[in-house]
Amino acid sequence: MNTDAINVGIIGVHPEKGWATAGHIPALRQLGQFRLSAISHHRLDIAKAASAKFGAEHAFDSSEALVTHPDVDLVVVAVKVTRHKELVLNALTAGKAVFCEWPLGMTLQDAVELRDLAMAKRVTTSIGLQTRSAPAFAYLRDLVTEGFAGDVLSASMIGSGILWGATLPEAFTYTLDRTNGAAMHNVPFGHSIDGLLHALDTRFESVAGTLVQRRSEICIEETGVMMPLPVPDQLLVTGRLANGAAITSHFRGGLSLGTNFHVEVNGTKGDLIITSPVGYVGIGGFTVRGARRGETLHELSVPARYGADRFEEGPSQAVAVGYERLATDIRSGTRLSPTFGDAVDLHRLIDALERSEGAPRDIGYDVHWR
């Protein structure tokens, strides 16, 4: 096993804003397995400012220079999904391990192409489905596996998109173009359903989806300008899981004054619930509750070993746990973190939902990559 630090290059870093700054860099700074080696931004002055602030040795205004640099072992793509395919292709062509934020591409076809190239190059890949690493969901997975609820009969999920409600920050107007693959059903629902399926250790056998565009306009927060809202702000999902259980989900745009995030697992011996005051699992703030038959529903404290003993609470916590797993994958050839193959599975699910029009659809998963 190679115990040297893994040199990381992050594409798309601003010193003051962005997910790389809020999630990735705080996570990496808590892990001795990694060294932040290089940063890129399309403006060199911003790249240099971020490099100075975060202690990266190299600053580039070119992603090509970053992915080909010998001091970069792992390329992290943390920009808008519209650039994911181009940047991941460059990193894979350079033979580098790649961590790409979810979604992997704008379309299912993009994701399949990137997965197949990664397989051909035999490089380690990871997709940013960090809900799997969130302590509450990791704990839920173990509780289900250990039989707390018995045989799972059904699972239900309510979520809020946070965006796609009455208002929208200007930086997210690109999500209003459905062809960009970054709408509510792509991103917050995708993250959330992946976390639940991973906790249940299964996937959909068939699914039916209804996508509803209830609002016609949305207000841009900084300017007050009203823009058309041409993407769904309501998503209804029903399906049957491979283990036979039933599953339902409803995601709403914006935030609710009532329940914003609620997952309930109903089993033959008990029930498990995860809630959060924020809209979906990318933010945190979880409470886990459960009860076996004959008990009153009560809070279940998430043991520290799921990440709270090693990583500070906040948006970067699940990212840090995910990076910890990825380090083992890179060094030992394990597959603890979600791969581009997992990303294709999730893209297939979302593609089936988009084509469903309320009628059940088989997902048509690939199996050759497993």
C-alpha positions in Angstrom: 0.0 0.0 0.0 1.3 3.4 -1.0 1.1 5.7 2.1 2.4 8.9 0.4 -0.1 11.8 0.4 -2.3 11.8 -2.7 -1.8 15.1 -4.5 -5.1 16.8 -5.4 -5.8 19.3 -8.1 -9.2 21.1 -8.0 -10.7 22.6 -11.0 -13.0 25.6 -10.3 -11.8 27.2 -7.0 -12.7 30.8 -5.9 -11.2 32.0 -2.6 -14.5 33.3 -1.2 -17.4 31.2 -2.7 -18.4 28.0 -4.4 -18.8 24.4 -3.4 -15.1 23.6 -3.7 -14.4 26.3 -1.1 -17.3 25.4 1.2 -17.1 21.6 0.9 -14.0 20.1 -0.7 -11.2 22.2 0.7 -12.4 22.1 4.4 -12.8 18.3 4.0 -9.3 17.8 2.5 -7.6 19.9 5.2 -8.9 17.5 7.8 -7.3 14.5 6.0 -3.6 13.6 6.2 -4.1 11.2 3.2 -4.4 14.1 0.8 -2.3 17.2 -0.1 -3.9 20.1 -1.9 -1.3 20.6 -4.7 -3.0 22.6 -7.5 -5.9 24.9 -8.1 -7.3 26.3 -11.4 -9.7 29.0 -12.3 -10.3 30.6 -15.7 -8.9 33.8 -14.2 -5.3 33.5 -13.1 -5.5 36.2 -10.5 -8.4 34.4 -8.8 -6.5 31.1 -9.0 -3.5 32.7 -7.4 -5.6 34.2 -4.6 -7.2 30.9 -3.9 -3.8 29.1 -4.0 -2.4 31.6 -1.5 -5.4 31.3 0.8 -5.6 27.5 0.8 -1.9 26.7 0.6 -1.8 25.0 -2.8 1.6 25.0 -4.5 0.4 25.5 -8.0 -2.2 27.9 -9.5 -3.4 27.7 -13.1 -5.8 29.5 -15.4 -6.0 26.4 -17.5 -7.6 23.1 -16.6 -5.4 21.3 -19.1 -2.3 22.5 -17.3 -3.7 21.2 -14.0 -4.7 17.7 -15.3 -1.4 17.1 -17.0 0.8 18.3 -14.1 3.0 15.6 -12.5 2.2 16.9 -9.0 -1.5 16.0 -9.5 -2.7 12.4 -8.8 -6.4 13.1 -8.3 -8.4 15.6 -10.3 -11.4 17.1 -8.6 -14.1 18.6 -10.9 -16.2 21.1 -8.9 -17.7 23.4 -11.5 -21.1 23.6 -13.2 -22.4 20.4 -14.7 -22.3 22.0 -18.2 -18.5 21.6 -18.1 -18.2 18.2 -16.4 -17.9 16.1 -19.6 -15.1 18.2 -21.1 -13.1 18.4 -17.9 -13.5 14.7 -16.9 -12.5 13.6 -20.4 -9.3 15.6 -20.2 -8.5 14.2 -16.8 -9.2 10.6 -17.8 -7.2 11.1 -21.0 -4.3 12.2 -18.8 -4.6 8.9 -16.9 -5.5 10.6 -13.6 -7.9 9.5 -10.9 -11.0 11.6 -11.0 -13.5 12.9 -8.4 -16.4 14.6 -10.2 -19.3 16.3 -8.5 -22.8 15.0 -9.3 -24.3 14.9 -11.9 -21.5 13.2 -13.9 -22.8 14.7 -17.2 -25.8 16.6 -18.7 -27.2 13.4 -20.1 -27.2 9.7 -19.6 -25.2 9.4 -22.7 -22.5 11.7 -21.3 -22.3 9.6 -18.2 -22.0 6.3 -20.1 -19.2 7.7 -22.3 -17.2 8.9 -19.2 -17.7 5.6 -17.3 -16.6 3.5 -20.3 -13.5 5.6 -20.9 -12.6 5.4 -17.2 -12.9 1.6 -17.4 -10.7 1.5 -20.5 -8.1 3.7 -18.7 -8.3 1.5 -15.5 -8.3 4.6 -13.3 -10.0 5.2 -10.0 -13.2 7.3 -10.2 -15.5 8.8 -7.7 -18.8 10.6 -8.1 -19.9 13.3 -5.6 -22.8 11.4 -4.1 -21.7 12.3 -0.6 -25.1 11.6 1.0 -23.9 8.0 1.3 -21.2 9.3 3.6 -23.4 11.5 5.7 -23.3 10.0 9.3 -27.1 9.8 9.6 -27.4 7.8 6.4 -24.4 5.6 7.1 -26.0 4.8 10.5 -29.4 4.2 8.8 -27.7 1.7 6.5 -26.3 -0.3 9.4 -29.5 -0.2 11.3 -31.3 -1.6 8.3 -28.6 -4.2 7.7 -28.7 -5.3 11.4 -32.4 -5.8 11.2 -33.6 -3.0 13.4 -36.8 -2.6 11.3 -37.0 -6.3 10.2 -37.8 -6.9 6.6 -38.3 -3.5 4.8 -41.9 -3.2 3.6 -41.7 0.4 2.2 -39.8 3.6 2.2 -41.1 7.2 1.8 -39.2 10.5 1.2 -40.4 14.1 1.2 -37.9 16.7 0.2 -37.6 20.4 -0.8 -35.3 21.6 -3.6 -34.5 24.9 -1.8 -34.1 26.4 -5.2 -36.9 26.5 -7.9 -39.4 28.1 -5.5 -40.5 31.7 -5.4 -36.9 33.1 -5.9 -33.6 32.0 -7.3 -30.0 33.4 -6.9 -28.6 34.7 -10.1 -25.7 32.2 -10.1 -28.2 29.4 -10.5 -30.1 30.6 -13.5 -28.4 28.0 -15.6 -30.5 25.4 -13.8 -33.6 26.8 -15.6 -32.4 25.3 -18.9 -33.6 21.7 -18.7 -31.0 20.6 -21.2 -28.2 21.4 -18.7 -29.2 18.5 -16.5 -29.1 20.5 -13.3 -32.8 20.9 -12.4 -34.5 19.8 -9.1 -35.0 16.2 -10.2 -31.4 16.0 -11.3 -29.6 17.4 -8.3 -31.4 17.5 -4.9 -33.6 14.6 -5.7 -30.7 12.7 -7.2 -28.5 13.1 -4.2 -31.3 12.3 -1.8 -32.7 9.2 -3.5 -29.2 7.8 -4.0 -28.6 8.1 -0.2 -31.8 6.3 0.6 -31.2 3.5 -1.9 -27.7 3.0 -0.5 -29.0 2.9 3.0 -31.5 0.2 1.9 -28.8 -1.6 -0.1 -31.0 -2.0 -3.1 -32.1 -0.1 -6.2 -35.3 0.4 -8.3 -36.7 -2.5 -10.3 -39.4 -0.3 -11.9 -40.3 3.4 -11.4 -43.1 5.8 -12.3 -42.5 9.5 -12.2 -44.7 12.6 -12.7 -42.9 15.9 -13.2 -45.1 19.0 -12.8 -44.3 22.6 -13.6 -46.6 24.4 -11.2 -45.0 27.8 -11.0 -44.7 29.7 -14.3 -42.2 32.4 -13.1 -39.4 32.9 -10.6 -37.8 36.0 -9.2 -34.1 36.5 -9.4 -33.0 37.5 -5.9 -30.3 40.1 -6.7 -32.3 42.0 -9.3 -36.0 41.3 -8.7 -36.4 40.4 -12.4 -39.0 37.8 -13.1 -38.0 35.0 -15.3 -39.9 32.0 -16.8 -39.6 28.8 -14.8 -39.5 26.2 -17.5 -38.4 23.2 -15.3 -40.4 21.1 -13.0 -41.0 22.4 -9.4 -42.9 19.3 -8.3 -41.7 15.6 -8.6 -43.8 12.6 -7.7 -42.2 9.2 -7.7 -43.5 5.7 -7.0 -41.7 2.4 -7.6 -40.9 -1.1 -6.6 -37.4 -1.9 -5.3 -35.3 -4.9 -6.2 -35.9 -6.3 -2.7 -39.7 -6.1 -3.3 -40.3 -3.1 -1.1 -42.5 -0.2 -2.2 -41.1 3.4 -2.4 -42.6 6.8 -2.8 -41.1 10.3 -3.0 -42.4 13.9 -3.4 -39.9 16.8 -4.0 -41.1 20.4 -4.0 -39.4 23.5 -5.2 -38.3 26.1 -2.7 -38.8 25.5 1.0 -41.9 24.5 3.0 -43.2 26.0 6.2 -43.9 22.5 7.3 -41.8 19.4 6.6 -38.7 20.0 4.5 -37.0 16.7 4.6 -38.4 13.4 5.9 -37.4 9.8 5.2 -39.4 7.0 6.7 -38.5 3.3 6.5 -41.3 0.9 7.6 -40.5 -2.7 8.4 -42.0 -5.8 9.8 -40.3 -5.2 13.2 -40.1 -1.4 13.5 -39.7 2.0 11.8 -36.8 4.4 11.2 -37.0 8.1 10.4 -34.5 10.7 9.3 -35.6 14.4 9.3 -33.9 17.7 8.6 -35.2 21.3 8.8 -33.5 22.0 5.5 -34.7 20.8 2.1 -32.5 17.9 1.2 -29.6 15.9 2.3 -26.8 18.1 0.8 -27.0 20.5 3.7 -27.3 18.4 6.9 -28.9 19.0 10.2 -30.2 15.4 10.5 -32.2 13.8 13.4 -32.5 10.0 13.4 -35.4 8.4 15.2 -36.7 4.9 15.5 -38.9 2.4 17.3 -39.4 -1.3 17.4 -42.8 -2.9 17.9 -44.0 -2.0 21.4 -41.7 1.0 21.8 -42.4 4.7 21.5 -40.6 6.5 18.7 -37.4 8.0 20.1 -34.2 9.7 19.0 -31.3 7.5 18.1 -28.0 9.3 18.6 -25.6 8.7 15.7 -22.4 7.1 17.0 -19.3 9.3 16.7 -17.6 6.6 14.6 -19.7 7.6 11.6 -17.6 10.7 11.2 -18.5 13.1 14.1 -15.4 11.9 16.0 -13.1 12.8 13.1 -14.7 15.6 11.1 -16.3 18.8 12.1 -20.0 19.2 11.6 -21.2 21.1 8.6 -21.5 20.8 4.8 -18.0 19.4 4.5 -18.5 16.5 7.0 -20.0 14.0 4.5 -17.4 15.1 1.9 -14.6 14.3 4.3 -15.9 10.9 5.0 -16.2 10.3 1.3 -12.7 11.4 0.7 -11.5 9.1 3.4 -13.1 6.2 1.6 -11.7 7.3 -1.7 -8.2 7.4 -0.3 -8.5 3.7 0.5 -9.8 3.0 -3.0 -6.9 4.7 -4.6 -4.3 3.1 -2.3 -5.7 -0.4 -2.0 -8.0 -1.0 -4.9 -11.2 -1.2 -2.9 -14.5 0.2 -4.0 -15.8 2.0 -0.9 -16.8 5.3 -2.6 -19.4 5.6 -5.4 -17.9 5.2 -8.9 -18.8 6.5 -12.3 -20.7 3.1 -12.6 -22.9 4.2 -9.8 -23.4 7.6 -11.5 -24.6 5.8 -14.6 -27.1 3.9 -12.6 -28.5 7.1 -11.1 -28.6 8.8 -14.5 -30.6 5.8 -15.8 -33.1 6.2 -13.0 -33.5 9.9 -13.7 -33.8 9.3 -17.4 -36.5 6.7 -16.7 -38.4 9.3 -14.6 -38.2 11.9 -17.3 -39.6 9.4 -19.9 -42.2 7.9 -17.6 -45.1 10.4 -17.8 -46.6 8.6 -14.8 -46.4 5.0 -16.2 -44.1 2.4 -14.7 -40.7 2.0 -16.4 -38.0 -0.6 -16.1 -34.7 1.1 -15.5 -32.6 -1.0 -17.8 -29.4 -1.0 -15.7 -26.1 -2.0 -17.2 -24.4 -4.9 -15.3 -21.1 -5.3 -17.1 -19.2 -2.7 -15.1 -19.9 -4.3 -11.7 
